[in-house]
Amino acid sequence: MRKVSIGYYAHHHGSGHVSRALQIGRFLDHPPTLFSSAPLPDHDASHVTFCRLDPDTGNALANPTPHGLHYAPTGLRGIVERTGRMVDWFRAQWPCVLVVDVSVEVALLARLCAVPTILIRQNGIRTDAPHRLAYDSAVALLAPFPAALGAKPEDDAWGGKTVFTGFISRYSTPARTLPAAPNTVSVLIGHGGTMVTLADLCAAARATPAWRWSVLGPIAPDSAVSCPANLDLLGIVPDPAEHLRRAQIVVGSAGDNVVAEMAYLRCRYIALSEPRPFDEQILTAQTLERLGLALHCPDWPVAPAWPALLQRASALDASGWNAFTAQSGAETAARAIQAISDQAWKHGIENRQS
């Protein structure tokens, strides 16, 4: 029986979608084809076949997106080029499936080409018409987090076809082996946009002079802003693991990849829910706080609030993450993708060979 080819679409926004695809790809029996308009990171990605897509942005014609879709501009040549590449792959690699992380329109493109789809499911309120259509059309959904962080079963219309993989992280470290450096804070700034400004960071550091602050990510010095001596701007760090592992407190967004890193590195974590569509990060951070795994801040706290907040965060029990990191989420996702792909095509391939 011919193997089912696996394609994987990763959205270009931020770095998390591509990173997740690369982690899952390590555990698939055969290299998947990774479609994205985002660049691959510098480290080895030999376990995937990369198909670079044209950007889907530019000066579009002035036609509104129709109800039922999230993003469907007209007049952009890049969109016909990227969809053409995917359709050509469907034809050449038949039988195939497409994992979609994330795009309603890409999921529907594949389904309209008769290709079974497996959608990466994000947290948040996804009951809008486009998400309903994409989720309904998929053969399965993969949630890259534990079931405890998902919707309540009674509120979940797609629970029956959702596989909760557990956290998917580039780290698989057991419990931290080194004690945290006392009175240290690491702030992790991602590439997907942030509410945090240099002025915010300076104000927090000034309000907590006994603490040493390190900022990892795209926050640059500004000659117009005077930074206090206890604030270090480290810029983009390729592998922040040691900074995060050694910090007494980590402040970061409540995005899937950041939460997964906090879990595997056993961090005492202040979850800053960045503004994202469908309240994705708000609901994740609220659940983390309810489970005792993090403190939730819906906005960057005012400077006077930081001393008490850091003391509260210091009391978090980092061993609480242990219950959620017993298995590799990436390996679970890969095994699920392979099983779902084979099952989706089993009947059709057997009929064709008979």
C-alpha positions as a printed NumPy array, in Angstrom:
array([[  0.   ,   0.   ,   0.   ],
       [  1.387,   3.408,  -0.918],
       [  2.172,   5.608,   2.06 ],
       [ -0.047,   8.61 ,   2.626],
       [  1.942,  11.815,   2.054],
       [  1.735,  14.382,   4.832],
       [  1.722,  18.094,   4.122],
       [  1.904,  20.647,   6.905],
       [  0.911,  24.302,   6.536],
       [  2.409,  26.681,   9.135],
       [  1.216,  30.278,   9.361],
       [  3.883,  32.949,   9.073],
       [  2.786,  35.101,  12.037],
       [  5.256,  34.845,  14.907],
       [  7.635,  31.905,  15.174],
       [  5.426,  29.433,  17.019],
       [  3.638,  27.743,  14.114],
       [  6.831,  26.825,  12.255],
       [  8.551,  25.793,  15.482],
       [  5.678,  23.46 ,  16.339],
       [  5.789,  21.914,  12.862],
       [  9.508,  21.212,  13.182],
       [  9.081,  19.554,  16.569],
       [  6.295,  17.304,  15.271],
       [  8.222,  16.541,  12.09 ],
       [ 11.035,  14.944,  14.109],
       [  8.715,  12.108,  15.125],
       [  7.001,  11.36 ,  11.807],
       [  8.111,   8.209,  10.004],
       [  8.706,  10.142,   6.781],
       [  9.609,  13.841,   6.36 ],
       [  6.475,  15.934,   5.831],
       [  6.341,  18.767,   3.325],
       [  6.225,  22.026,   5.277],
       [  4.4  ,  24.887,   3.525],
       [  4.939,  28.391,   4.88 ],
       [  5.797,  31.921,   3.865],
       [  7.804,  32.243,   7.086],
       [ 11.548,  31.57 ,   6.983],
       [ 12.892,  28.424,   8.606],
       [ 15.063,  28.95 ,  11.696],
       [ 18.811,  28.57 ,  11.381],
       [ 19.01 ,  25.199,  13.118],
       [ 18.76 ,  21.917,  11.225],
       [ 15.4  ,  21.189,   9.615],
       [ 16.449,  18.139,   7.608],
       [ 13.46 ,  16.211,   8.937],
       [ 11.078,  18.278,   6.775],
       [ 10.905,  19.128,   3.068],
       [ 10.36 ,  22.861,   2.916],
       [  8.138,  24.502,   0.297],
       [  8.399,  28.268,   0.583],
       [  5.104,  29.994,  -0.236],
       [  4.635,  33.458,  -1.684],
       [  3.384,  36.05 ,   0.837],
       [ -0.377,  36.511,   1.02 ],
       [ -0.154,  40.228,   1.829],
       [  0.059,  43.375,  -0.285],
       [ -2.175,  45.975,  -1.878],
       [ -5.439,  44.158,  -2.428],
       [ -8.504,  45.341,  -4.308],
       [-11.174,  47.044,  -2.232],
       [-13.554,  44.107,  -1.825],
       [-14.747,  43.096,   1.642],
       [-14.091,  39.596,   2.947],
       [-17.326,  37.606,   2.629],
       [-19.085,  36.218,   5.663],
       [-17.757,  32.789,   6.555],
       [-14.089,  33.526,   5.821],
       [-11.359,  35.259,   7.814],
       [ -9.03 ,  36.427,   5.064],
       [ -9.911,  36.38 ,   1.374],
       [ -8.591,  39.507,  -0.381],
       [ -8.827,  39.92 ,  -4.14 ],
       [ -6.162,  41.101,  -6.545],
       [ -3.121,  39.577,  -4.784],
       [ -0.954,  37.54 ,  -7.148],
       [  0.847,  35.924,  -4.21 ],
       [ -2.297,  34.097,  -3.15 ],
       [ -2.852,  32.357,  -6.481],
       [  0.836,  31.404,  -6.564],
       [  0.81 ,  29.911,  -3.065],
       [ -2.456,  28.063,  -3.513],
       [ -1.208,  26.796,  -6.886],
       [  1.875,  25.31 ,  -5.232],
       [ -0.227,  23.493,  -2.672],
       [ -2.671,  22.172,  -5.294],
       [  0.247,  20.964,  -7.434],
       [  1.583,  19.107,  -4.382],
       [ -1.834,  17.526,  -3.718],
       [ -1.85 ,  16.171,  -7.288],
       [  1.74 ,  14.929,  -7.207],
       [  1.595,  13.382,  -3.726],
       [ -1.824,  11.733,  -3.907],
       [ -2.99 ,  10.192,  -1.573],
       [ -2.208,  12.892,   0.961],
       [ -3.442,  14.786,   3.986],
       [ -2.787,  18.36 ,   5.069],
       [ -2.153,  19.458,   8.644],
       [ -3.159,  23.116,   8.962],
       [ -1.633,  25.416,  11.609],
       [ -3.528,  27.713,  11.174],
       [ -5.765,  29.081,   8.401],
       [ -9.438,  28.581,   7.7  ],
       [ -8.892,  29.354,   4.024],
       [ -6.021,  26.863,   3.571],
       [ -8.081,  24.195,   5.344],
       [-11.009,  24.813,   3.014],
       [ -8.737,  24.855,  -0.05 ],
       [ -7.523,  21.372,   0.819],
       [-10.994,  20.077,   1.57 ],
       [-12.324,  21.437,  -1.741],
       [ -9.493,  19.511,  -3.415],
       [-10.785,  16.355,  -1.668],
       [ -7.764,  16.274,   0.659],
       [ -8.479,  15.221,   4.276],
       [ -7.403,  17.895,   6.749],
       [ -6.137,  17.774,  10.32 ],
       [ -6.4  ,  21.167,  11.991],
       [ -4.283,  22.452,  14.838],
       [ -6.835,  23.669,  17.352],
       [ -6.157,  26.847,  19.269],
       [ -7.634,  27.879,  22.565],
       [-10.204,  30.642,  22.78 ],
       [-13.779,  31.183,  21.665],
       [-13.8  ,  29.609,  18.185],
       [-17.53 ,  29.531,  17.556],
       [-17.515,  32.05 ,  14.688],
       [-18.746,  30.886,  11.291],
       [-15.296,  30.459,   9.654],
       [-13.922,  28.335,  12.489],
       [-17.084,  26.24 ,  12.606],
       [-16.828,  25.527,   8.891],
       [-13.126,  24.619,   9.053],
       [-13.49 ,  22.478,  12.185],
       [-16.558,  20.721,  10.799],
       [-14.739,  19.965,   7.543],
       [-11.663,  18.455,   9.225],
       [-11.262,  14.742,   9.841],
       [ -9.611,  15.538,  13.182],
       [ -8.338,  18.377,  15.356],
       [ -5.086,  18.429,  17.32 ],
       [ -4.956,  20.604,  20.44 ],
       [ -1.295,  21.273,  21.342],
       [ -1.953,  21.393,  25.058],
       [ -3.408,  19.141,  27.782],
       [ -7.162,  18.63 ,  27.976],
       [ -7.142,  20.526,  31.286],
       [ -6.42 ,  23.726,  29.346],
       [ -9.172,  23.189,  26.774],
       [-12.862,  23.947,  26.74 ],
       [-15.16 ,  22.183,  29.168],
       [-16.536,  19.002,  27.564],
       [-20.106,  20.283,  27.761],
       [-19.094,  23.426,  25.853],
       [-17.034,  21.63 ,  23.201],
       [-18.802,  20.863,  19.934],
       [-15.67 ,  19.193,  18.514],
       [-14.446,  17.293,  21.559],
       [-15.212,  13.964,  19.917],
       [-12.663,  14.494,  17.159],
       [-10.039,  16.408,  19.139],
       [ -6.748,  14.838,  20.206],
       [ -5.158,  16.677,  23.129],
       [ -1.467,  16.074,  22.56 ],
       [ -0.085,  17.745,  25.666],
       [  2.424,  20.575,  25.449],
       [  4.63 ,  20.709,  22.348],
       [  8.011,  22.243,  23.133],
       [ 11.547,  22.294,  21.8  ],
       [ 12.571,  21.427,  25.351],
       [ 12.027,  18.098,  27.051],
       [ 13.991,  18.802,  30.197],
       [ 12.932,  17.051,  33.39 ],
       [ 12.836,  18.979,  36.648],
       [ 15.302,  21.857,  36.849],
       [ 18.703,  20.661,  38.045],
       [ 20.052,  24.022,  39.185],
       [ 18.487,  26.299,  41.782],
       [ 17.046,  29.53 ,  40.5  ],
       [ 19.179,  32.615,  41.032],
       [ 17.422,  34.593,  43.778],
       [ 15.646,  37.826,  42.93 ],
       [ 15.931,  37.413,  39.168],
       [ 13.257,  38.042,  36.547],
       [ 13.44 ,  37.02 ,  32.889],
       [ 10.954,  38.668,  30.534],
       [ 10.358,  36.695,  27.337],
       [  9.21 ,  38.794,  24.378],
       [  8.028,  36.836,  21.333],
       [  7.934,  37.729,  17.648],
       [  4.157,  37.812,  17.335],
       [  3.681,  41.31 ,  18.742],
       [  3.556,  42.56 ,  22.311],
       [  1.96 ,  45.218,  24.472],
       [  5.171,  45.588,  26.505],
       [  7.241,  48.71 ,  25.944],
       [ 10.736,  49.639,  27.062],
       [  9.206,  52.294,  29.318],
       [  7.066,  49.606,  31.001],
       [ 10.11 ,  47.454,  31.666],
       [ 12.112,  50.362,  33.056],
       [  9.281,  51.352,  35.404],
       [  8.942,  47.803,  36.736],
       [ 12.697,  47.469,  37.308],
       [ 12.867,  50.807,  39.117],
       [  9.998,  49.737,  41.372],
       [ 11.897,  46.568,  42.354],
       [ 15.517,  47.63 ,  42.935],
       [ 16.371,  44.39 ,  44.777],
       [ 15.537,  42.329,  41.665],
       [ 17.647,  41.83 ,  38.526],
       [ 15.648,  41.986,  35.29 ],
       [ 16.708,  40.427,  31.966],
       [ 14.699,  40.94 ,  28.779],
       [ 14.921,  38.355,  26.005],
       [ 13.516,  39.277,  22.613],
       [ 13.04 ,  42.175,  20.201],
       [ 13.116,  45.052,  22.693],
       [ 15.931,  47.414,  21.728],
       [ 17.595,  50.211,  23.7  ],
       [ 16.272,  53.687,  23.043],
       [ 18.357,  56.786,  23.556],
       [ 15.214,  58.603,  24.714],
       [ 14.654,  56.105,  27.563],
       [ 17.044,  55.848,  30.498],
       [ 17.267,  52.234,  31.698],
       [ 17.948,  51.502,  35.372],
       [ 21.086,  49.566,  36.306],
       [ 19.112,  46.43 ,  37.276],
       [ 17.641,  46.001,  33.759],
       [ 19.513,  44.12 ,  31.019],
       [ 18.296,  44.047,  27.413],
       [ 19.715,  40.836,  25.947],
       [ 17.996,  41.061,  22.561],
       [ 17.057,  37.973,  20.555],
       [ 18.635,  34.916,  22.186],
       [ 18.594,  31.809,  19.926],
       [ 18.129,  29.437,  22.87 ],
       [ 16.845,  31.131,  26.026],
       [ 16.564,  27.901,  28.037],
       [ 19.29 ,  28.645,  30.569],
       [ 18.036,  32.184,  31.159],
       [ 14.532,  30.866,  31.776],
       [ 15.634,  27.895,  33.86 ],
       [ 17.813,  29.993,  36.175],
       [ 15.383,  32.877,  36.67 ],
       [ 13.352,  32.927,  39.855],
       [ 10.404,  34.388,  37.929],
       [  9.612,  34.376,  34.207],
       [  7.214,  36.866,  32.638],
       [  5.873,  35.904,  29.225],
       [  2.819,  35.781,  27.004],
       [  0.177,  33.059,  27.266],
       [  0.737,  31.742,  23.745],
       [  0.923,  27.972,  23.229],
       [  4.672,  27.795,  22.662],
       [  5.582,  30.02 ,  25.598],
       [  3.319,  28.051,  27.941],
       [  4.889,  24.796,  26.735],
       [  8.372,  26.136,  27.441],
       [  7.32 ,  27.266,  30.908],
       [  5.989,  23.759,  31.567],
       [  9.071,  21.836,  30.446],
       [ 11.517,  24.237,  32.126],
       [  9.46 ,  24.255,  35.352],
       [  9.232,  28.05 ,  35.547],
       [  7.449,  30.177,  38.118],
       [  5.47 ,  32.096,  35.578],
       [  3.559,  35.337,  35.28 ],
       [  1.321,  34.917,  32.218],
       [  0.731,  38.188,  30.422],
       [ -2.245,  37.628,  28.12 ],
       [ -1.418,  39.572,  24.985],
       [ -4.389,  40.83 ,  22.948],
       [ -5.17 ,  38.127,  20.398],
       [ -8.303,  37.265,  18.399],
       [-10.915,  35.043,  20.024],
       [ -9.537,  35.694,  23.565],
       [ -7.072,  32.855,  23.057],
       [ -4.452,  33.985,  25.55 ],
       [ -6.93 ,  35.306,  28.11 ],
       [ -8.657,  31.95 ,  28.451],
       [ -5.342,  30.077,  28.598],
       [ -3.915,  32.362,  31.279],
       [ -7.096,  32.216,  33.351],
       [ -6.962,  28.419,  33.304],
       [ -3.269,  28.374,  34.248],
       [ -3.991,  30.577,  37.242],
       [ -6.947,  28.417,  38.276],
       [ -4.703,  25.339,  38.151],
       [ -2.071,  27.09 ,  40.276],
       [  0.518,  26.983,  37.493],
       [  0.88 ,  30.722,  36.901],
       [ -0.333,  34.171,  37.812],
       [ -2.412,  35.937,  35.189],
       [ -2.002,  39.595,  34.256],
       [ -4.446,  40.825,  31.579],
       [ -2.365,  44.006,  31.207],
       [  1.175,  45.012,  32.055],
       [  0.952,  45.869,  35.776],
       [  1.559,  49.389,  36.99 ],
       [  4.953,  49.889,  38.594],
       [  3.814,  49.922,  42.273],
       [  2.165,  46.498,  41.814],
       [  5.385,  44.68 ,  40.919],
       [  6.962,  44.101,  44.366],
       [  3.913,  42.23 ,  45.685],
       [  3.386,  40.445,  42.352],
       [  6.938,  39.074,  42.328],
       [  6.549,  37.86 ,  45.897],
       [  3.316,  36.062,  44.994],
       [  4.93 ,  34.497,  41.952],
       [  7.856,  33.31 ,  44.084],
       [  5.412,  31.215,  46.102],
       [  4.238,  29.239,  43.036],
       [  5.066,  25.541,  43.174],
       [  6.964,  24.839,  39.944],
       [  6.567,  21.089,  40.472],
       [  2.913,  21.525,  39.516],
       [  4.038,  21.318,  35.894],
       [  5.153,  17.703,  36.405],
       [  1.658,  16.328,  35.877],
       [  1.52 ,  17.875,  32.398],
       [  4.928,  16.92 ,  30.997],
       [  5.087,  13.155,  31.453],
       [  4.905,  12.597,  27.69 ],
       [  6.208,  14.332,  24.589],
       [  3.406,  16.336,  23.032],
       [  5.279,  16.448,  19.719],
       [  5.592,  12.658,  19.611],
       [  1.927,  12.237,  20.567],
       [  0.932,  14.652,  17.789],
       [  3.085,  12.838,  15.203],
       [  1.648,   9.431,  16.084],
       [ -1.869,  10.845,  15.918],
       [ -1.23 ,  12.472,  12.522],
       [  0.054,   9.195,  11.088],
       [ -2.799,   7.13 ,  12.502],
       [ -5.463,   9.612,  11.385],
       [ -3.9  ,   9.895,   7.916],
       [ -3.783,   6.132,   7.41 ],
       [ -7.335,   5.701,   8.664],
       [ -8.683,   8.543,   6.52 ],
       [ -7.327,   6.898,   3.368],
       [ -7.559,   3.218,   4.286],
       [-10.862,   2.508,   2.549],
       [-10.072,   4.464,  -0.624],
       [ -6.632,   2.929,  -1.093],
       [ -7.871,  -0.6  ,  -0.49 ],
       [-10.642,  -0.134,  -3.061],
       [ -8.226,   1.233,  -5.64 ],
       [ -5.842,  -1.698,  -5.175],
       [ -8.543,  -4.39 ,  -5.339]])
